[in-house]
Amino acid sequence: MLAKLTSKNQLTLPKTVVEQVRAEYYSVRTEGQSIVLTPVKLGGLEAVQEKLAALGIVERDVKSAVTWARKQKRSTKSKS
C-alpha cells in the first residue's frame, strides 16, 4: 500500500490500515529511513502526572517554570 505525502506534509493513511488500528493519535518517530507510527491513547491528567514523574519533574519545578514564563511575558510586553 502507498501513502502520498502532500505539499503540506500531510499523509493520508490507507483505509484498511486505519480500520485495523483504530486510533486517533499516533506517536511518531524515525528508525533510519523509516517513519514509525505507534497508536496512543490520551489519558488525561493521569497520563500527564505519570509523564512528569518519569521525567523527574516535581511541583516545585512547575511553579518555577510558570514564574519564569510570566516574567518573560511581562518583559516582552514592556519592550513593545
C-alpha positions in Angstrom: 0.0 0.0 0.0 1.1 3.5 -0.7 0.6 6.8 1.2 1.3 10.0 -0.6 3.0 13.0 1.2 1.3 16.3 0.2 2.9 19.7 -0.3 1.6 20.5 3.2 3.5 17.5 4.7 0.3 15.5 5.3 -0.1 11.8 4.8 -3.4 10.0 4.1 -3.2 6.5 5.5 -4.9 3.7 3.6 -8.4 3.0 4.9 -7.6 -0.7 5.5 -4.7 0.2 7.8 -6.7 2.8 9.8 -9.6 0.3 10.2 -7.1 -2.3 11.7 -5.5 0.1 14.1 -8.5 2.4 15.1 -6.5 5.2 16.7 -7.0 9.0 16.6 -3.5 9.9 17.8 -0.1 8.4 16.9 3.4 8.8 18.4 5.8 9.4 15.5 9.5 8.5 15.4 12.1 7.5 12.9 14.2 4.4 12.6 16.8 5.0 10.0 14.9 5.9 6.8 11.6 4.6 8.2 8.8 6.5 9.9 7.2 4.6 12.7 3.6 5.4 13.8 2.5 4.0 17.2 -1.1 4.4 18.3 -1.5 6.2 21.6 -4.5 6.9 23.8 -4.6 10.3 25.5 -5.1 9.6 29.2 -5.8 13.0 30.6 -4.5 14.0 34.0 -3.1 10.6 35.0 -1.0 10.4 31.8 0.4 13.9 32.4 1.3 13.1 36.0 3.0 9.8 35.0 5.0 11.6 32.3 6.1 14.3 34.7 7.1 11.7 37.3 9.0 9.7 34.7 10.9 12.9 33.8 11.6 13.6 37.5 9.6 16.9 37.4 8.1 17.9 40.7 5.5 20.5 41.7 8.2 23.0 42.6 9.7 22.7 39.1 6.3 23.5 37.6 5.9 26.5 39.8 9.3 27.8 39.0 8.7 27.4 35.3 5.4 29.3 35.5 7.0 32.1 37.4 9.8 32.3 34.8 7.4 32.3 31.9 5.3 35.1 33.5 8.4 37.2 34.0 9.3 36.7 30.3 5.8 37.7 29.2 6.0 40.9 31.3 9.4 41.7 30.0 8.3 41.2 26.3 5.2 43.4 26.9 7.3 46.2 28.4 9.7 46.3 25.4 6.8 46.8 23.0 
